[in-house]
Amino acid sequence: MSAADVVLVVHAAFIAFVVGGQLLIVAGWLGGWDWPRHPPFRVLHLGAITVVVLESWCGITCPLTWLEFTLRPEGAGAAGHDGFIAYWLHRLIFYDAPSWVFTAVYTAFGATVVAAFVFYPPRRRMRPKPPSPS
């Protein structure tokens, strides 16, 4: 696995954390779960999408995207990738669209994260578990 492929996997994991984290937060909200309210998880999640939105607003290329493209040799494989996993991860992550589309999508997604943070806020203390029936 090349260094560019490692960066691509880290990028995919970051995206999975942001998108999957929001799905789990909403599921926890609807299901009455306590663990999605864990403050470190929620603050990291909010921080992650905030970075993405600010990069988009400022026209900054994602550092992971820049690093992967810098590390990937030109002409490596059919689509610039030298492996099956790298090829498909790249296809899942990168799309061709005007930059304003990404800014709008990231901003809208960020707004849902902020709304969940406000209306289903983190909690320092979890609810006590009910006593077990004896």
VEXVOLO-24702 format. One record per residue: residue number from 0; residue in one letter; chain; x, y, z of N, C-alpha, C in turn. Coordinates in Angstrom, 1 decimal, padded with zeros to 4 digits, m for minus. Layout:
n,res,chain,n_c1,n_c2,n_c3,ca_c1,ca_c2,ca_c3,c_c1,c_c2,c_c3
NUM,a,A,X,Y,Z,X,Y,Z,X,Y,Z
...
end
This chain:
n,res,chain,n_c1,n_c2,n_c3,ca_c1,ca_c2,ca_c3,c_c1,c_c2,c_c3
0,m,A,000.9,m001.2,000.0,000.0,000.0,000.0,000.9,001.2,000.0
1,s,A,000.6,002.2,m000.9,001.4,003.4,m001.0,001.0,004.4,000.1
2,a,A,001.9,005.4,000.3,001.6,006.4,001.2,000.3,007.2,000.8
3,a,A,000.1,007.3,m000.5,m001.1,008.0,m001.0,m002.4,007.2,m000.6
4,d,A,m002.3,005.9,m000.7,m003.4,005.0,m000.3,m003.7,005.1,001.2
5,v,A,m002.7,005.2,002.0,m002.9,005.4,003.4,m003.6,006.7,003.7
6,v,A,m003.2,007.7,003.1,m003.9,009.0,003.2,m005.4,008.9,002.8
7,l,A,m005.6,008.2,001.7,m007.0,008.0,001.2,m007.8,007.2,002.2
8,v,A,m007.2,006.2,002.8,m008.0,005.4,003.9,m008.3,006.3,005.1
9,v,A,m007.3,007.1,005.5,m007.6,008.0,006.6,m008.7,009.0,006.2
10,h,A,m008.6,009.5,005.0,m009.7,010.5,004.5,m011.1,009.8,004.6
11,a,A,m011.1,008.5,004.1,m012.4,007.8,004.1,m012.9,007.6,005.6
12,a,A,m011.9,007.3,006.5,m012.3,007.1,007.9,m012.8,008.4,008.5
13,f,A,m012.2,009.6,008.1,m012.7,010.9,008.6,m014.1,011.1,008.1
14,i,A,m014.4,010.9,006.8,m015.7,011.0,006.3,m016.7,010.1,007.0
15,a,A,m016.3,008.9,007.2,m017.2,007.9,007.9,m017.5,008.4,009.3
16,f,A,m016.5,009.0,010.0,m016.8,009.5,011.3,m017.8,010.7,011.3
17,v,A,m017.6,011.6,010.3,m018.5,012.7,010.2,m019.9,012.3,009.8
18,v,A,m020.1,011.5,008.7,m021.4,011.1,008.3,m022.0,010.1,009.2
19,g,A,m021.2,009.0,009.4,m021.7,008.0,010.3,m022.0,008.4,011.7
20,g,A,m021.2,009.3,012.2,m021.4,009.9,013.5,m022.8,010.6,013.6
21,q,A,m023.1,011.4,012.6,m024.3,012.1,012.6,m025.5,011.1,012.5
22,l,A,m025.4,010.1,011.7,m026.4,009.1,011.6,m026.7,008.4,013.0
23,l,A,m025.6,008.1,013.7,m025.7,007.5,015.0,m026.2,008.5,016.0
24,i,A,m025.9,009.8,015.9,m026.4,010.8,016.8,m028.0,010.9,016.7
25,v,A,m028.4,010.9,015.4,m029.9,011.0,015.2,m030.6,009.7,015.6
26,a,A,m029.9,008.6,015.3,m030.5,007.3,015.8,m030.6,007.3,017.3
27,g,A,m029.6,007.8,018.0,m029.6,007.8,019.4,m030.6,008.8,020.0
28,w,A,m030.8,009.9,019.3,m031.9,010.8,019.7,m033.2,010.2,019.6
29,l,A,m033.5,009.5,018.4,m034.8,008.9,018.2,m035.0,007.6,019.1
30,g,A,m033.9,006.9,019.4,m033.9,005.7,020.2,m033.8,005.9,021.7
31,g,A,m033.5,007.2,022.1,m033.3,007.4,023.6,m032.0,006.9,024.1
32,w,A,m031.0,006.7,023.3,m029.7,006.2,023.8,m029.0,007.3,024.5
33,d,A,m028.1,007.0,025.4,m027.3,008.0,026.1,m025.9,008.1,025.5
34,w,A,m025.3,007.1,025.0,m023.9,007.2,024.6,m023.7,008.2,023.5
35,p,A,m024.6,008.5,022.5,m024.3,009.6,021.6,m024.3,011.0,022.2
36,r,A,m024.6,011.1,023.4,m024.5,012.4,024.1,m023.2,012.6,024.8
37,h,A,m022.3,011.6,024.7,m020.9,011.7,025.3,m020.2,012.9,024.9
38,p,A,m019.9,013.9,025.7,m019.3,015.2,025.3,m018.0,015.1,024.4
39,p,A,m017.0,014.3,024.7,m015.9,014.2,023.8,m016.2,013.8,022.4
40,f,A,m017.1,012.8,022.2,m017.6,012.4,020.9,m018.3,013.6,020.2
41,r,A,m019.2,014.2,020.9,m020.0,015.3,020.2,m019.1,016.5,019.9
42,v,A,m018.2,016.9,020.7,m017.3,018.0,020.5,m016.4,017.7,019.3
43,l,A,m015.8,016.5,019.3,m015.0,016.1,018.1,m015.8,016.1,016.8
44,h,A,m017.0,015.6,016.9,m017.8,015.5,015.7,m018.2,016.9,015.2
45,l,A,m018.6,017.8,016.1,m018.9,019.2,015.7,m017.6,019.8,015.2
46,g,A,m016.5,019.6,015.8,m015.3,020.2,015.3,m014.9,019.8,014.0
47,a,A,m015.1,018.5,013.7,m014.7,017.9,012.4,m015.5,018.5,011.3
48,i,A,m016.8,018.6,011.4,m017.6,019.2,010.4,m017.4,020.7,010.3
49,t,A,m017.1,021.4,011.4,m016.8,022.8,011.4,m015.5,023.1,010.5
50,v,A,m014.5,022.2,010.6,m013.3,022.4,009.8,m013.7,022.2,008.3
51,v,A,m014.5,021.2,008.0,m014.9,021.0,006.6,m015.6,022.2,006.1
52,v,A,m016.6,022.7,006.8,m017.4,023.9,006.4,m016.5,025.1,006.2
53,l,A,m015.6,025.4,007.1,m014.8,026.5,007.1,m013.8,026.4,005.9
54,e,A,m013.2,025.3,005.6,m012.4,025.1,004.5,m013.1,025.4,003.2
55,s,A,m014.3,024.9,003.1,m015.2,025.1,001.9,m015.5,026.6,001.7
56,w,A,m015.9,027.3,002.8,m016.2,028.7,002.7,m015.0,029.5,002.3
57,c,A,m013.8,029.1,002.8,m012.6,029.9,002.5,m011.9,029.4,001.2
58,g,A,m012.5,028.4,000.5,m011.9,028.0,m000.7,m010.6,027.2,m000.5
59,i,A,m010.4,026.6,000.7,m009.2,025.9,001.0,m009.3,024.4,000.6
60,t,A,m008.4,023.9,m000.1,m008.4,022.5,m000.4,m008.2,021.7,000.8
61,c,A,m008.9,020.6,001.0,m008.7,019.7,002.2,m007.3,019.2,002.2
62,p,A,m006.6,019.4,003.4,m005.2,018.9,003.5,m005.1,017.4,003.1
63,l,A,m006.0,016.6,003.4,m005.9,015.2,003.1,m006.0,015.0,001.6
64,t,A,m006.9,015.7,000.9,m006.9,015.7,m000.6,m005.6,016.1,m001.2
65,w,A,m005.1,017.2,m000.7,m003.9,017.8,m001.2,m002.7,016.8,m001.0
66,l,A,m002.7,016.2,000.2,m001.6,015.3,000.5,m001.7,014.0,m000.4
67,e,A,m002.9,013.5,m000.5,m003.0,012.3,m001.4,m002.6,012.6,m002.8
68,f,A,m003.0,013.6,m003.4,m002.7,014.0,m004.8,m001.2,014.3,m004.9
69,t,A,m000.6,014.9,m003.9,000.8,015.1,m003.9,001.7,013.8,m003.8
70,l,A,001.2,012.9,m003.0,001.9,011.6,m002.9,001.7,010.6,m004.0
71,r,A,000.6,010.8,m004.7,000.3,009.8,m005.8,001.0,010.1,m007.0
72,p,A,001.8,009.2,m007.5,002.5,009.4,m008.8,001.5,009.5,m010.0
73,e,A,001.9,010.4,m010.9,001.0,010.5,m012.1,001.0,009.3,m012.9
74,g,A,m000.1,008.9,m013.4,m000.2,007.7,m014.2,m000.2,006.4,m013.5
75,a,A,m000.4,006.4,m012.2,m000.4,005.1,m011.4,m001.7,004.5,m011.5
76,g,A,m001.8,003.4,m012.3,m003.1,002.7,m012.5,m004.0,003.5,m013.5
77,a,A,m005.1,002.9,m013.8,m006.1,003.4,m014.8,m006.6,004.8,m014.3
78,a,A,m006.9,005.0,m013.1,m007.5,006.3,m012.6,m006.6,007.0,m011.6
79,g,A,m005.3,006.7,m011.7,m004.3,007.3,m010.8,m004.2,006.5,m009.5
80,h,A,m004.7,005.3,m009.5,m004.6,004.5,m008.3,m004.0,003.1,m008.7
81,d,A,m003.2,002.6,m007.7,m002.5,001.3,m008.0,m003.2,000.1,m007.3
82,g,A,m004.4,000.2,m006.8,m005.0,m000.9,m006.2,m006.5,m000.8,m006.2
83,f,A,m007.1,m002.0,m006.0,m008.6,m002.1,m006.0,m009.2,m001.2,m005.0
84,i,A,m008.7,m001.3,m003.7,m009.3,m000.6,m002.6,m009.2,000.9,m002.8
85,a,A,m008.0,001.3,m003.2,m007.7,002.8,m003.5,m008.7,003.3,m004.6
86,y,A,m008.8,002.5,m005.6,m009.7,002.9,m006.7,m011.1,003.1,m006.3
87,w,A,m011.7,002.2,m005.5,m013.1,002.3,m005.1,m013.3,003.4,m004.0
88,l,A,m012.3,003.5,m003.1,m012.4,004.6,m002.1,m012.4,005.9,m002.8
89,h,A,m011.5,006.1,m003.8,m011.4,007.3,m004.5,m012.7,007.6,m005.2
90,r,A,m013.4,006.6,m005.8,m014.6,006.8,m006.5,m015.7,007.2,m005.5
91,l,A,m015.7,006.7,m004.2,m016.7,007.0,m003.2,m016.5,008.4,m002.7
92,i,A,m015.3,008.9,m002.6,m015.0,010.2,m001.9,m015.1,011.4,m002.9
93,f,A,m014.5,011.2,m004.1,m014.4,012.4,m005.0,m015.4,012.4,m006.1
94,y,A,m016.0,013.6,m006.3,m017.0,013.8,m007.3,m016.6,015.1,m008.1
95,d,A,m017.1,015.1,m009.3,m016.9,016.3,m010.2,m018.2,017.1,m010.1
96,a,A,m018.0,018.3,m009.5,m019.1,019.3,m009.4,m018.5,020.6,m009.1
97,p,A,m019.3,021.7,m009.4,m018.8,023.0,m009.1,m018.6,023.1,m007.6
98,s,A,m017.6,024.0,m007.2,m017.3,024.1,m005.8,m018.4,024.6,m005.0
99,w,A,m019.3,025.4,m005.5,m020.5,025.9,m004.8,m021.4,024.8,m004.3
100,v,A,m021.4,023.7,m005.1,m022.3,022.6,m004.7,m021.8,021.9,m003.4
101,f,A,m020.4,021.7,m003.4,m019.8,021.2,m002.2,m020.0,022.1,m001.0
102,t,A,m019.8,023.4,m001.2,m020.0,024.3,m000.1,m021.5,024.3,000.4
103,a,A,m022.4,024.2,m000.5,m023.8,024.1,m000.1,m024.1,022.8,000.7
104,v,A,m023.6,021.7,000.2,m023.8,020.4,000.9,m023.2,020.4,002.2
105,y,A,m021.9,020.8,002.3,m021.2,020.8,003.6,m021.9,021.8,004.6
106,t,A,m022.3,022.9,004.1,m023.0,023.9,005.0,m024.3,023.3,005.5
107,a,A,m025.1,022.7,004.6,m026.4,022.1,005.1,m026.1,021.0,006.0
108,f,A,m025.2,020.1,005.7,m024.9,019.0,006.7,m024.4,019.6,008.0
109,g,A,m023.5,020.6,007.9,m023.0,021.2,009.2,m024.2,021.8,010.0
110,a,A,m025.2,022.3,009.3,m026.3,022.9,010.0,m027.1,021.8,010.8
111,t,A,m027.2,020.6,010.1,m027.9,019.5,010.8,m027.1,019.0,012.1
112,v,A,m025.7,019.1,012.0,m024.9,018.7,013.1,m025.1,019.7,014.3
113,v,A,m025.1,021.0,013.9,m025.3,022.1,014.9,m026.7,021.9,015.5
114,a,A,m027.8,021.7,014.7,m029.1,021.5,015.2,m029.2,020.3,016.2
115,a,A,m028.5,019.2,015.9,m028.5,018.1,016.8,m027.8,018.4,018.1
116,f,A,m026.7,019.2,017.9,m026.0,019.6,019.1,m026.8,020.5,020.0
117,v,A,m027.6,021.3,019.5,m028.5,022.2,020.2,m029.7,021.5,020.8
118,f,A,m030.4,020.7,020.0,m031.6,020.1,020.4,m031.5,018.7,021.1
119,y,A,m030.3,018.1,020.9,m030.0,016.8,021.5,m028.6,017.0,022.1
120,p,A,m028.4,017.9,023.1,m027.1,018.3,023.5,m026.3,017.2,024.2
121,p,A,m025.0,017.3,024.3,m024.2,016.4,025.0,m024.5,016.5,026.5
122,r,A,m024.3,015.5,027.2,m024.6,015.5,028.7,m023.3,015.0,029.4
123,r,A,m023.1,015.7,030.5,m021.9,015.3,031.4,m022.3,014.0,032.1
124,r,A,m023.5,014.0,032.6,m023.9,012.8,033.4,m024.9,012.0,032.6
125,m,A,m024.7,010.7,032.5,m025.7,009.9,031.9,m026.8,009.5,032.9
126,r,A,m027.9,009.2,032.3,m029.0,008.8,033.1,m028.6,007.5,033.9
127,p,A,m029.0,007.4,035.2,m028.7,006.2,035.9,m029.5,005.0,035.3
128,k,A,m028.9,003.9,035.3,m029.6,002.7,034.8,m030.7,002.3,035.9
129,p,A,m031.9,001.9,035.4,m032.9,001.4,036.4,m032.4,000.2,037.1
130,p,A,m032.8,000.0,038.3,m032.4,m001.2,039.0,m032.9,m002.5,038.4
131,s,A,m032.1,m003.5,038.4,m032.6,m004.8,037.8,m033.7,m005.4,038.7
132,p,A,m034.7,m006.0,038.0,m035.7,m006.6,038.8,m035.1,m007.9,039.4
133,s,A,m035.5,m008.1,040.7,m035.0,m009.3,041.4,m036.0,m010.3,041.5
end
